[in-house]
Amino acid sequence: MVAQRGTLNFVDDGVFMVLSIPSSAFDLEDSDGNNLISMVEFNNQRSTIAYMVRNRIVLSDGLGSRELLGMMLSPELSHDTREEHISQIIVMGKFSIAEQSGELRFHTDLFGTEAEERELTISAKRKTHQIEQEFILSDATTTTVLNAELTADQSIDTEIALQPN
């Protein structure tokens, strides 16, 4: 996945998320003192990274924050150097939006330390209805309201239309 990019795919009553977050966004212990995250350091601090993700990547509405289900963390090694260090952490999971109240908001404040790591471009889609919204989150704008057409569960209308009279 491209660095500092993400997708939110709306399927029925779920939102499937994939984000590429710079490793420098996570305040982790640097046991070898090289200012880079190694695979060993990543594995030793996986629970800390998971905690940060659950608390700093949030989908919410009038009912509160949604739990990120089935979270997976995938380290991506840097392509720029000969040293093996993790440049990005791919975060995957699903939010349930079966019950919804009001505007759906997406928030994160996990941005890297380098200038090119301070923005996250996200594409939100409901492919079945050809609806798409692209937005950029940054230090200055950490939350966006998602398009109501993305969040509306239109599968109920489809089921009613398909039932014989």
C-alpha positions, 0 to 999 in steps of 0.5 A: 500500500502507498505510504500515508494512504488509506481506504474505508470500504462500506459493505452492508453494515460494515466499514473495512479499513486499511491505512498505511501509517508511518512508523514514526507516528508511534511513540515506541521504545528504540532499544538499539538507539538508531531512531528506526523501528526494527522488526524485533522492536515492532514485535516486542511492542505490538500490544502498545501499537495496537493500543494506540491504534484502538485509541487514536483511529476512531469511527464514531457517531451519536452513539459514540466510538465504534470498536475496531474488530479483527485488527491486524498490524502489518509492518512494511520494511523501508524500500529506501535504504539497505538497513532493514527497518519498518517505514510504515505500519499497515492497519486493517480492521472492520467497524460495524455500523449496524446501528447508527445515530447521526453523522458518522465521523472518522478521526486519527491523529497518528501522523509521522514526524517528517513533513511528508508524513503529516498528511493521510489521504483516505478514499471512502467508497460504497462500490455497490452504489458507486459512491466515493469520498476522498479526504485528507487528514492532517495535524490541522484537520484530524476529523472528517464527517463522512458522506451520508450516502456512504453510511446509509444502508441501502441494502434494505431497499434492495431486499424489499424491491426483490421480494415478489408481491 
